Amino acid sequence: MQVVFLIAACISILAVALICIYLFANGIPAIAEIGPFQFLLGTDWRPNADHYGIFPMILGSIYVTAGAIIVGVPLGLLAAIFMAKFCPAPLYKVLKPAVDLLAGIPSIVYGFFGLMVIVPLMQKVFPNTSGKSILTASVLLGIMILPTIIGVSESAIRAVPDSYYEGALALGASHERSVFFVTVPAAKSGIMAGIILGVGRAIGETMAVIMIAGNQPRIPDSLLDGVRTLTGNIVTEMGYATGLHREALIATGVVLFVFILIINLLFSIIKRKESKA
């Protein structure tokens, strides 16, 4: 079994390595040909004119992901605390399967929900707008990352030894104070892991965002403007792209891959600082 586990681990490492090699081998030459500054900071994406600037898509991904964090993280964290420490047993039997069901819904179904429910709602709240905007995509992505944040955060909170909570009660703290000032801080490492996983899903989401974000490759002026994300840019044009256009889309994947690496690196740094503290 040790050999089987070793082979499985090596296959996983090999798969990641091959993905990295493929992306960088095909993407870096395109970035060099277009020009790093022109590619990363250019604001004009017109493949027909050989203009490949992805700065609007970078901003679109950042704005939509940041909005999803603002919407999803507080809701997910509070829901996890409620389910772990406050939820009655009969209600928990309903909530837990519901959260698990949310995690299993396909992205395209979320996209249809956003298109048929959230977009018309935004049109009513903000007249004279299309409803397809950064705000709409942020709300939907905030809903989509809830199962990840709730599941991981709840497990982390339940993993905290009961002696922490009981010690706080023995010192005179109320149930609420014991949970929020003792149990939750003790589980912050696991909670951060859930948040990072949620952010990873938000920044990598494609189909739902394409349907409700407006798919406009330009720098937005407000939260009510449409945007195109990095993933949306790749999916929209990869089917017919050839030559430098196709290589530029692969280079867009390289930028997205680097974003994910930076997020994971920041998470590792935070965990190291916590362990030293």
C-alpha positions as CSV (number, residue, x, y, z in Angstrom):
1,M,0.0,0.0,0.0
2,Q,2.9,2.3,0.6
3,V,3.9,1.9,-3.0
4,V,0.4,2.5,-4.2
5,F,0.2,5.7,-2.2
6,L,3.6,6.8,-3.4
7,I,2.5,6.3,-7.1
8,A,-0.7,8.2,-6.5
9,A,1.2,11.1,-5.0
10,C,3.7,11.1,-7.8
11,I,1.0,11.1,-10.4
12,S,-0.6,14.1,-8.8
13,I,2.7,16.0,-8.7
14,L,3.4,15.0,-12.3
15,A,0.0,16.3,-13.4
16,V,0.6,19.7,-11.8
17,A,4.1,19.8,-13.3
18,L,2.9,19.0,-16.8
19,I,0.1,21.6,-16.6
20,C,2.7,24.2,-15.5
21,I,5.1,23.2,-18.3
22,Y,2.4,23.3,-21.0
23,L,1.0,26.7,-19.9
24,F,4.4,28.4,-19.6
25,A,5.9,26.8,-22.7
26,N,3.0,28.1,-24.8
27,G,2.2,31.3,-23.0
28,I,5.5,32.9,-22.3
29,P,6.5,33.1,-26.0
30,A,3.2,34.9,-26.7
31,I,3.8,37.4,-23.9
32,A,7.3,38.0,-25.2
33,E,6.1,38.6,-28.7
34,I,3.3,40.9,-27.7
35,G,5.4,42.6,-25.0
36,P,4.9,42.1,-21.3
37,F,3.7,45.7,-20.6
38,Q,1.5,45.8,-23.6
39,F,0.0,42.4,-22.7
40,L,-0.5,43.0,-19.0
41,L,-1.2,46.7,-19.0
42,G,-2.8,47.2,-22.4
43,T,-6.5,48.3,-22.3
44,D,-7.4,47.3,-25.9
45,W,-8.3,43.7,-26.7
46,R,-8.9,43.5,-30.5
47,P,-7.5,40.2,-31.9
48,N,-8.4,41.3,-35.5
49,A,-6.1,44.2,-35.1
50,D,-3.4,42.3,-33.2
51,H,-4.1,44.2,-30.0
52,Y,-3.9,42.0,-27.0
53,G,-4.2,43.9,-23.8
54,I,-5.7,42.0,-20.9
55,F,-5.7,44.7,-18.2
56,P,-9.5,45.2,-18.4
57,M,-9.9,41.4,-17.8
58,I,-7.5,41.4,-14.9
59,L,-9.5,44.3,-13.3
60,G,-12.7,42.4,-14.0
61,S,-11.5,39.3,-12.3
62,I,-10.2,41.3,-9.3
63,Y,-13.4,43.3,-8.9
64,V,-15.8,40.3,-9.2
65,T,-13.7,38.2,-6.8
66,A,-13.4,41.0,-4.3
67,G,-17.2,41.5,-4.5
68,A,-17.7,37.8,-4.0
69,I,-15.5,37.9,-0.9
70,I,-17.5,40.8,0.6
71,V,-20.8,39.0,0.0
72,G,-19.8,35.4,0.7
73,V,-17.2,35.4,3.5
74,P,-19.3,37.1,6.2
75,L,-22.4,35.1,5.3
76,G,-20.5,31.8,5.1
77,L,-18.5,32.4,8.4
78,L,-21.6,33.4,10.4
79,A,-23.5,30.4,8.9
80,A,-20.7,28.1,9.9
81,I,-20.6,29.4,13.4
82,F,-24.4,29.1,13.7
83,M,-24.4,25.5,12.4
84,A,-21.5,24.4,14.7
85,K,-22.5,26.1,17.9
86,F,-26.0,27.5,17.9
87,C,-28.1,25.4,15.5
88,P,-30.8,23.1,17.0
89,A,-30.4,19.5,16.1
90,P,-33.7,19.2,14.1
91,L,-32.8,22.3,12.0
92,Y,-29.2,21.1,11.5
93,K,-30.6,17.9,9.8
94,V,-32.2,20.2,7.2
95,L,-29.5,22.8,6.9
96,K,-26.5,20.5,6.4
97,P,-27.9,18.6,3.4
98,A,-29.1,21.9,1.9
99,V,-25.5,23.3,2.1
100,D,-24.1,20.1,0.6
101,L,-26.7,20.4,-2.2
102,L,-25.5,23.9,-3.0
103,A,-22.0,22.6,-3.5
104,G,-23.3,20.0,-6.0
105,I,-25.3,22.4,-8.2
106,P,-23.5,22.9,-11.6
107,S,-22.2,26.3,-12.5
108,I,-24.5,26.6,-15.5
109,V,-27.5,26.2,-13.3
110,Y,-26.2,29.0,-11.0
111,G,-25.8,31.1,-14.2
112,F,-29.4,30.5,-15.2
113,F,-30.6,31.4,-11.7
114,G,-28.6,34.7,-11.9
115,L,-29.9,35.4,-15.4
116,M,-33.6,34.8,-14.5
117,V,-33.7,36.1,-10.9
118,I,-30.7,38.3,-10.0
119,V,-30.4,40.2,-13.3
120,P,-34.2,41.2,-13.4
121,L,-33.9,42.2,-9.8
122,M,-30.9,44.5,-10.5
123,Q,-32.8,46.0,-13.4
124,K,-35.7,46.9,-11.0
125,V,-33.4,48.2,-8.3
126,F,-31.2,50.2,-10.7
127,P,-33.3,51.4,-13.6
128,N,-31.7,52.2,-17.0
129,T,-29.1,49.5,-16.6
130,S,-28.9,46.0,-18.2
131,G,-28.6,44.3,-14.9
132,K,-25.5,42.4,-16.1
133,S,-22.7,43.9,-14.1
134,I,-19.9,43.5,-11.5
135,L,-22.4,43.8,-8.7
136,T,-24.6,41.0,-10.2
137,A,-21.7,38.7,-10.7
138,S,-20.4,39.4,-7.2
139,V,-23.7,38.5,-5.6
140,L,-24.0,35.3,-7.5
141,L,-20.3,34.3,-6.9
142,G,-20.8,35.1,-3.2
143,I,-23.7,32.5,-3.2
144,M,-21.6,30.0,-5.1
145,I,-18.7,30.1,-2.6
146,L,-20.9,29.7,0.4
147,P,-20.8,25.9,0.5
148,T,-17.0,25.8,0.5
149,I,-16.6,28.4,3.2
150,I,-19.4,26.9,5.4
151,G,-18.2,23.3,5.1
152,V,-14.5,24.0,5.8
153,S,-15.2,26.6,8.5
154,E,-17.7,24.4,10.3
155,S,-15.3,21.5,10.4
156,A,-12.5,23.7,11.7
157,I,-14.8,25.1,14.5
158,R,-15.9,21.6,15.5
159,A,-12.3,20.5,15.6
160,V,-11.5,23.0,18.4
161,P,-11.3,21.0,21.7
162,D,-14.3,21.4,24.0
163,S,-11.9,22.3,26.9
164,Y,-11.4,25.8,25.3
165,Y,-15.1,26.5,25.3
166,E,-15.6,25.0,28.8
167,G,-12.7,27.0,30.2
168,A,-14.2,30.2,28.9
169,L,-17.5,29.3,30.5
170,A,-15.7,28.5,33.8
171,L,-14.2,32.0,33.8
172,G,-17.6,33.6,33.6
173,A,-18.0,34.2,29.8
174,S,-21.4,33.8,28.2
175,H,-22.1,31.2,25.5
176,E,-21.8,33.8,22.8
177,R,-18.6,35.3,24.1
178,S,-17.0,31.9,24.5
179,V,-17.8,31.0,20.9
180,F,-16.8,34.3,19.3
181,F,-13.8,35.1,21.5
182,V,-12.3,31.7,22.2
183,T,-13.6,28.9,19.8
184,V,-13.6,30.9,16.6
185,P,-10.2,32.5,17.0
186,A,-8.8,29.0,17.8
187,A,-10.2,27.8,14.5
188,K,-8.9,30.7,12.4
189,S,-6.4,28.6,10.5
190,G,-9.1,26.3,9.2
191,I,-11.4,29.2,8.5
192,M,-8.7,30.9,6.5
193,A,-8.3,27.7,4.5
194,G,-12.0,27.7,3.7
195,I,-11.9,31.4,2.6
196,I,-8.9,30.7,0.3
197,L,-10.7,27.8,-1.3
198,G,-13.7,29.9,-1.8
199,V,-11.6,32.7,-3.4
200,G,-10.0,30.1,-5.6
201,R,-13.4,29.0,-6.9
202,A,-14.5,32.6,-7.3
203,I,-11.5,33.7,-9.4
204,G,-11.7,30.5,-11.5
205,E,-15.5,30.5,-12.2
206,T,-16.4,30.8,-15.8
207,M,-19.8,29.8,-17.1
208,A,-21.9,31.6,-14.5
209,V,-19.9,34.8,-14.8
210,I,-20.1,34.9,-18.6
211,M,-23.8,34.7,-18.4
212,I,-24.4,37.6,-16.0
213,A,-21.3,39.8,-15.9
214,G,-21.9,41.5,-19.2
215,N,-18.9,40.1,-21.1
216,Q,-17.5,43.5,-22.0
217,P,-13.7,43.7,-22.4
218,R,-13.3,47.3,-21.1
219,I,-12.3,49.0,-17.9
220,P,-15.5,49.5,-15.8
221,D,-16.5,52.9,-14.4
222,S,-18.8,51.6,-11.7
223,L,-20.2,48.5,-10.1
224,L,-23.1,48.6,-12.5
225,D,-20.9,48.3,-15.6
226,G,-20.4,45.0,-17.4
227,V,-16.9,43.3,-17.4
228,R,-15.1,40.3,-18.8
229,T,-13.0,38.2,-16.6
230,L,-9.8,36.3,-17.5
231,T,-11.7,32.9,-17.5
232,G,-14.5,34.4,-19.6
233,N,-12.0,35.8,-22.1
234,I,-10.5,32.4,-22.6
235,V,-13.8,30.5,-22.9
236,T,-15.4,33.0,-25.2
237,E,-12.7,33.1,-27.9
238,M,-10.7,29.8,-27.6
239,G,-13.1,28.0,-29.9
240,Y,-12.1,29.9,-33.0
241,A,-8.7,31.4,-32.0
242,T,-5.7,30.6,-34.1
243,G,-2.0,31.6,-34.3
244,L,-1.0,34.5,-32.0
245,H,-4.6,34.9,-30.8
246,R,-4.7,31.4,-29.4
247,E,-1.3,31.8,-27.8
248,A,-2.5,35.1,-26.2
249,L,-5.4,33.2,-24.7
250,I,-3.1,30.6,-23.3
251,A,-0.9,33.4,-21.9
252,T,-4.1,34.7,-20.2
253,G,-4.3,31.3,-18.6
254,V,-0.7,31.8,-17.4
255,V,-1.7,35.0,-15.7
256,L,-4.7,33.4,-14.1
257,F,-2.5,30.5,-12.9
258,V,0.0,33.0,-11.4
259,F,-2.9,34.7,-9.6
260,I,-3.9,31.4,-8.0
261,L,-0.3,30.7,-7.0
262,I,0.0,34.2,-5.4
263,I,-3.2,33.5,-3.4
264,N,-1.9,30.2,-2.1
265,L,1.5,31.8,-1.3
266,L,-0.1,34.5,0.7
267,F,-2.2,31.8,2.6
268,S,1.1,29.9,3.3
269,I,2.7,33.0,4.7
270,I,-0.3,33.8,6.9
271,K,-0.2,30.2,8.3
272,R,3.5,30.4,9.0
273,K,3.1,33.7,10.9
274,E,0.2,32.2,12.9
275,S,2.3,29.1,13.8
276,K,5.2,31.3,14.9
277,A,2.9,33.4,17.0
